[in-house]
Amino acid sequence: MLKTLELLEKSPIVKSYEILDFKKGKDFYYLKIKVILINDTALHVREYVSPDDTSYSYNWVDKDGNLICRWDNAPHYKHIRTFPHHKHTKDGVSESFETTLQDVLTVIEKEILQ
């Protein structure tokens, strides 16, 4: 969890963030955060991490809540080469090599700061 918060604190595109949910056990954590970016779009972060499982969803939406891109590893779309990792855009579902918050922030930074 600390790594996630450090990434948000250091990112040049993060205006603010709010932790919406946090659960921690002996060997797991669940974190849900709403991030407001400098262009007033939002990134909804959901991470579940344990020794046996990692589940994530990074949902980037515009000012009106419309999907820009969502990266996740829900185990569907088995035909995608990067299964279970994939992304959703207005054009559909495709393979995704962005599997961490750092990867996703890098993509969004390039888009916003270009």
LINBELTA-V185568 format. One record per residue. N is the residue number from 1. RES is the residue in one letter. D_CENTER is the distance of its C-alpha to the mean C-alpha in Angstrom with 1 decimal. Layout:
# LINBELTA-V185568
N;RES;D_CENTER, N;RES;D_CENTER
This chain:
# LINBELTA-V185568
1;M;13.3, 2;L;15.3, 3;K;13.5, 4;T;10.2, 5;L;12.5, 6;E;14.5, 7;L;11.7, 8;L;11.2, 9;E;15.0, 10;K;15.8, 11;S;13.7, 12;P;16.2, 13;I;14.0, 14;V;13.0, 15;K;15.9, 16;S;15.1, 17;Y;13.0, 18;E;14.1, 19;I;13.7, 20;L;14.3, 21;D;14.9, 22;F;15.6, 23;K;17.7, 24;K;19.1, 25;G;21.8, 26;K;23.9, 27;D;21.5, 28;F;18.1, 29;Y;15.6, 30;Y;13.3, 31;L;11.1, 32;K;9.9, 33;I;9.4, 34;K;10.0, 35;V;9.8, 36;I;12.6, 37;L;12.8, 38;I;16.3, 39;N;16.9, 40;D;16.3, 41;T;13.2, 42;A;10.5, 43;L;6.7, 44;H;6.4, 45;V;4.6, 46;R;6.6, 47;E;8.0, 48;Y;11.6, 49;V;13.5, 50;S;17.2, 51;P;19.7, 52;D;19.9, 53;D;16.4, 54;T;12.7, 55;S;10.5, 56;Y;6.8, 57;S;5.0, 58;Y;2.2, 59;N;5.6, 60;W;7.5, 61;V;11.0, 62;D;14.3, 63;K;16.9, 64;D;18.2, 65;G;15.1, 66;N;15.4, 67;L;12.7, 68;I;12.0, 69;C;9.4, 70;R;7.2, 71;W;6.2, 72;D;7.5, 73;N;10.5, 74;A;12.7, 75;P;16.2, 76;H;17.5, 77;Y;18.3, 78;K;20.4, 79;H;22.0, 80;I;19.0, 81;R;19.9, 82;T;16.6, 83;F;16.7, 84;P;14.8, 85;H;11.9, 86;H;11.7, 87;K;10.4, 88;H;11.9, 89;T;13.6, 90;K;16.8, 91;D;18.7, 92;G;17.5, 93;V;15.7, 94;S;15.7, 95;E;15.1, 96;S;12.1, 97;F;12.6, 98;E;9.1, 99;T;8.3, 100;T;7.0, 101;L;5.2, 102;Q;8.7, 103;D;8.8, 104;V;6.2, 105;L;8.0, 106;T;11.1, 107;V;10.9, 108;I;10.3, 109;E;13.1, 110;K;15.3, 111;E;15.1, 112;I;15.8, 113;L;18.2, 114;Q;20.3
